[in-house]
Amino acid sequence: MEHVLNKDRFWDVAPAAERIFGHVKSHPELSEMALAFDYALVDAPSSRAVAKFSCSSLCRTCHANVWVTAATQMDGSWQVTHLLQWGD
């Protein structure tokens, strides 16, 4: 697994980057939040990636971290899921 701290590097090394960022922008639970990329873990051989985003807004509803995971399935499709963690 490669630990990627830079968003541009993530786009360069992770085939899943497009799906992950697309998920963040289009999912109803996430799309209204001001999320910023923090870092990612990328497994190049399997194309699996996990990216952490945090809310860059000071609003109460945005005190959160979001973990988005993308992995290829046996049929070549992608499964993208997220975990939303609310802060204090």
DODREN-188896 format. One record per residue: residue number from 0; residue in one letter; chain; z, x, y of N, C-alpha, C in turn. Coordinates in steps of 0.2 Angstrom, whole numbers, always signed. Example, Ala and Ser with C-alpha at 12.3 -4.5 7.8 and 13.67 -1.06 7.14 Angstrom:
+-------+--------+-------+-------+-------+-------+-------+-------+-------+-------+-------+-------+
! kelum ! tidren ! tikol !   nzz !   nxx !   nyy !  cazz !  caxx !  cayy !   czz !   cxx !   cyy !
+-------+--------+-------+-------+-------+-------+-------+-------+-------+-------+-------+-------+
!     0 !      a !     A !   +39 !   +66 !   -28 !   +39 !   +62 !   -22 !   +39 !   +66 !   -16 !
!     1 !      s !     A !   +35 !   +64 !   -11 !   +36 !   +68 !    -5 !   +39 !   +64 !    +0 !
+-------+--------+-------+-------+-------+-------+-------+-------+-------+-------+-------+-------+
! end
This chain:
+-------+--------+-------+-------+-------+-------+-------+-------+-------+-------+-------+-------+
! kelum ! tidren ! tikol !   nzz !   nxx !   nyy !  cazz !  caxx !  cayy !   czz !   cxx !   cyy !
+-------+--------+-------+-------+-------+-------+-------+-------+-------+-------+-------+-------+
!     0 !      m !     A !    +0 !    +4 !    -6 !    +0 !    +0 !    +0 !    +0 !    +4 !    +6 !
!     1 !      e !     A !    -4 !    +2 !   +11 !    -4 !    +6 !   +17 !    -1 !    +2 !   +23 !
!     2 !      h !     A !    +4 !    +5 !   +26 !    +7 !    +2 !   +32 !    +3 !    +3 !   +38 !
!     3 !      v !     A !    +1 !    -3 !   +41 !    -4 !    -2 !   +47 !    +0 !    -5 !   +53 !
!     4 !      l !     A !    +0 !    -1 !   +58 !    +4 !    -3 !   +64 !    +0 !    -5 !   +69 !
!     5 !      n !     A !    -7 !    -4 !   +69 !   -12 !    -5 !   +74 !   -16 !   -11 !   +72 !
!     6 !      k !     A !   -17 !   -16 !   +77 !   -22 !   -22 !   +75 !   -29 !   -19 !   +74 !
!     7 !      d !     A !   -31 !   -15 !   +78 !   -38 !   -12 !   +77 !   -39 !    -9 !   +70 !
!     8 !      r !     A !   -34 !    -5 !   +68 !   -34 !    -2 !   +61 !   -34 !    -7 !   +56 !
!     9 !      f !     A !   -30 !   -12 !   +57 !   -30 !   -17 !   +52 !   -36 !   -20 !   +51 !
!    10 !      w !     A !   -40 !   -22 !   +56 !   -47 !   -25 !   +55 !   -51 !   -20 !   +52 !
!    11 !      d !     A !   -50 !   -13 !   +53 !   -55 !    -8 !   +49 !   -53 !    -7 !   +42 !
!    12 !      v !     A !   -47 !    -8 !   +40 !   -45 !    -7 !   +33 !   -44 !   -13 !   +28 !
!    13 !      a !     A !   -43 !   -19 !   +31 !   -42 !   -25 !   +27 !   -47 !   -30 !   +27 !
!    14 !      p !     A !   -50 !   -31 !   +22 !   -55 !   -36 !   +21 !   -52 !   -43 !   +23 !
!    15 !      a !     A !   -46 !   -44 !   +22 !   -42 !   -50 !   +23 !   -41 !   -51 !   +30 !
!    16 !      a !     A !   -42 !   -46 !   +35 !   -40 !   -47 !   +42 !   -43 !   -53 !   +45 !
!    17 !      e !     A !   -49 !   -54 !   +44 !   -53 !   -60 !   +47 !   -49 !   -67 !   +44 !
!    18 !      r !     A !   -48 !   -67 !   +38 !   -44 !   -73 !   +35 !   -37 !   -74 !   +38 !
!    19 !      i !     A !   -34 !   -69 !   +39 !   -27 !   -69 !   +42 !   -27 !   -71 !   +49 !
!    20 !      f !     A !   -31 !   -68 !   +53 !   -31 !   -70 !   +60 !   -34 !   -77 !   +61 !
!    21 !      g !     A !   -39 !   -79 !   +57 !   -41 !   -86 !   +57 !   -36 !   -91 !   +55 !
!    22 !      h !     A !   -32 !   -89 !   +50 !   -26 !   -94 !   +48 !   -22 !   -95 !   +54 !
!    23 !      v !     A !   -20 !   -89 !   +57 !   -15 !   -90 !   +63 !   -18 !   -94 !   +69 !
!    24 !      k !     A !   -24 !   -93 !   +70 !   -27 !   -97 !   +75 !   -29 !  -104 !   +74 !
!    25 !      s !     A !   -30 !  -106 !   +67 !   -32 !  -113 !   +66 !   -27 !  -117 !   +62 !
!    26 !      h !     A !   -21 !  -114 !   +60 !   -16 !  -118 !   +56 !   -12 !  -122 !   +61 !
!    27 !      p !     A !   -12 !  -129 !   +61 !    -8 !  -133 !   +65 !    -1 !  -130 !   +67 !
!    28 !      e !     A !    +3 !  -128 !   +62 !    +9 !  -125 !   +63 !   +10 !  -119 !   +67 !
!    29 !      l !     A !    +4 !  -115 !   +67 !    +4 !  -109 !   +71 !    +0 !  -108 !   +77 !
!    30 !      s !     A !    -5 !  -112 !   +77 !   -10 !  -111 !   +83 !    -7 !  -112 !   +90 !
!    31 !      e !     A !    -2 !  -116 !   +91 !    +1 !  -117 !   +97 !    +6 !  -112 !   +99 !
!    32 !      m !     A !    +8 !  -107 !   +95 !   +12 !  -102 !   +96 !    +9 !   -96 !   +99 !
!    33 !      a !     A !   +12 !   -92 !  +103 !    +9 !   -86 !  +106 !   +11 !   -80 !  +102 !
!    34 !      l !     A !    +7 !   -79 !   +96 !    +9 !   -74 !   +91 !    +6 !   -68 !   +92 !
!    35 !      a !     A !    +9 !   -62 !   +92 !    +6 !   -56 !   +92 !    +7 !   -52 !   +86 !
!    36 !      f !     A !    +2 !   -48 !   +84 !    +2 !   -44 !   +78 !    +7 !   -39 !   +79 !
!    37 !      d !     A !   +12 !   -38 !   +73 !   +17 !   -33 !   +73 !   +14 !   -27 !   +69 !
!    38 !      y !     A !   +13 !   -28 !   +62 !   +11 !   -23 !   +58 !    +8 !   -27 !   +51 !
!    39 !      a !     A !    +6 !   -23 !   +47 !    +3 !   -26 !   +41 !    +4 !   -21 !   +35 !
!    40 !      l !     A !    +4 !   -24 !   +29 !    +4 !   -20 !   +23 !    -3 !   -22 !   +19 !
!    41 !      v !     A !    -7 !   -16 !   +18 !   -13 !   -18 !   +15 !   -14 !   -14 !    +8 !
!    42 !      d !     A !   -16 !   -18 !    +3 !   -18 !   -15 !    -3 !   -25 !   -15 !    -4 !
!    43 !      a !     A !   -29 !    -9 !    -2 !   -36 !    -9 !    -2 !   -39 !   -11 !    -9 !
!    44 !      p !     A !   -37 !    -8 !   -14 !   -40 !    -9 !   -21 !   -40 !   -17 !   -23 !
!    45 !      s !     A !   -35 !   -20 !   -21 !   -35 !   -28 !   -23 !   -37 !   -32 !   -17 !
!    46 !      s !     A !   -38 !   -29 !   -11 !   -40 !   -33 !    -5 !   -34 !   -37 !    -2 !
!    47 !      r !     A !   -28 !   -37 !    -5 !   -22 !   -41 !    -3 !   -19 !   -38 !    +3 !
!    48 !      a !     A !   -17 !   -42 !    +8 !   -14 !   -40 !   +14 !    -8 !   -45 !   +16 !
!    49 !      v !     A !    -3 !   -42 !   +19 !    +2 !   -46 !   +22 !    +3 !   -43 !   +29 !
!    50 !      a !     A !    +3 !   -48 !   +34 !    +3 !   -46 !   +41 !    +9 !   -50 !   +44 !
!    51 !      k !     A !   +13 !   -46 !   +48 !   +19 !   -49 !   +52 !   +17 !   -50 !   +59 !
!    52 !      f !     A !   +18 !   -56 !   +61 !   +17 !   -58 !   +68 !   +23 !   -60 !   +71 !
!    53 !      s !     A !   +24 !   -59 !   +78 !   +30 !   -62 !   +81 !   +28 !   -66 !   +87 !
!    54 !      c !     A !   +32 !   -70 !   +89 !   +30 !   -74 !   +95 !   +32 !   -70 !  +102 !
!    55 !      s !     A !   +27 !   -70 !  +106 !   +27 !   -66 !  +112 !   +30 !   -70 !  +118 !
!    56 !      s !     A !   +32 !   -77 !  +117 !   +34 !   -81 !  +122 !   +41 !   -82 !  +122 !
!    57 !      l !     A !   +44 !   -84 !  +127 !   +52 !   -84 !  +128 !   +54 !   -91 !  +126 !
!    58 !      c !     A !   +49 !   -96 !  +125 !   +51 !  -103 !  +124 !   +55 !  -103 !  +117 !
!    59 !      r !     A !   +60 !  -108 !  +117 !   +64 !  -109 !  +111 !   +61 !  -110 !  +104 !
!    60 !      t !     A !   +55 !  -113 !  +105 !   +51 !  -115 !   +98 !   +48 !  -108 !   +96 !
!    61 !      c !     A !   +47 !  -103 !  +100 !   +44 !   -97 !   +99 !   +48 !   -91 !   +96 !
!    62 !      h !     A !   +54 !   -92 !   +95 !   +58 !   -87 !   +93 !   +57 !   -87 !   +85 !
!    63 !      a !     A !   +52 !   -84 !   +83 !   +50 !   -84 !   +76 !   +46 !   -78 !   +74 !
!    64 !      n !     A !   +46 !   -77 !   +68 !   +42 !   -72 !   +65 !   +38 !   -75 !   +60 !
!    65 !      v !     A !   +31 !   -73 !   +59 !   +27 !   -76 !   +54 !   +24 !   -71 !   +50 !
!    66 !      w !     A !   +25 !   -72 !   +43 !   +22 !   -68 !   +38 !   +16 !   -71 !   +35 !
!    67 !      v !     A !   +10 !   -68 !   +36 !    +4 !   -71 !   +33 !    +1 !   -67 !   +27 !
!    68 !      t !     A !    +0 !   -70 !   +22 !    -3 !   -66 !   +16 !   -10 !   -69 !   +14 !
!    69 !      a !     A !   -14 !   -64 !   +12 !   -21 !   -66 !   +10 !   -22 !   -62 !    +4 !
!    70 !      a !     A !   -25 !   -65 !    -1 !   -26 !   -62 !    -8 !   -32 !   -65 !   -11 !
!    71 !      t !     A !   -37 !   -61 !   -14 !   -42 !   -64 !   -17 !   -40 !   -67 !   -24 !
!    72 !      q !     A !   -44 !   -72 !   -26 !   -42 !   -76 !   -32 !   -48 !   -74 !   -37 !
!    73 !      m !     A !   -47 !   -76 !   -43 !   -51 !   -74 !   -49 !   -59 !   -76 !   -47 !
!    74 !      d !     A !   -59 !   -81 !   -44 !   -66 !   -84 !   -43 !   -69 !   -81 !   -36 !
!    75 !      g !     A !   -66 !   -76 !   -33 !   -68 !   -73 !   -27 !   -66 !   -76 !   -21 !
!    76 !      s !     A !   -63 !   -82 !   -21 !   -61 !   -86 !   -15 !   -54 !   -82 !   -12 !
!    77 !      w !     A !   -52 !   -84 !    -6 !   -46 !   -82 !    -4 !   -41 !   -87 !    -4 !
!    78 !      q !     A !   -35 !   -85 !    -5 !   -29 !   -89 !    -4 !   -25 !   -86 !    +2 !
!    79 !      v !     A !   -24 !   -90 !    +7 !   -20 !   -88 !   +13 !   -14 !   -92 !   +14 !
!    80 !      t !     A !    -8 !   -89 !   +14 !    -2 !   -93 !   +15 !    +2 !   -90 !   +21 !
!    81 !      h !     A !    +7 !   -94 !   +23 !   +11 !   -91 !   +28 !   +19 !   -93 !   +27 !
!    82 !      l !     A !   +23 !   -89 !   +30 !   +30 !   -90 !   +30 !   +32 !   -90 !   +37 !
!    83 !      l !     A !   +36 !   -95 !   +39 !   +38 !   -95 !   +46 !   +46 !   -94 !   +46 !
!    84 !      q !     A !   +48 !   -89 !   +50 !   +55 !   -88 !   +50 !   +58 !   -89 !   +57 !
!    85 !      w !     A !   +62 !   -94 !   +58 !   +65 !   -95 !   +65 !   +70 !   -91 !   +66 !
!    86 !      g !     A !   +71 !   -89 !   +73 !   +76 !   -84 !   +75 !   +82 !   -89 !   +78 !
!    87 !      d !     A !   +86 !   -85 !   +81 !   +92 !   -89 !   +84 !   +90 !   -92 !   +91 !
+-------+--------+-------+-------+-------+-------+-------+-------+-------+-------+-------+-------+
! end
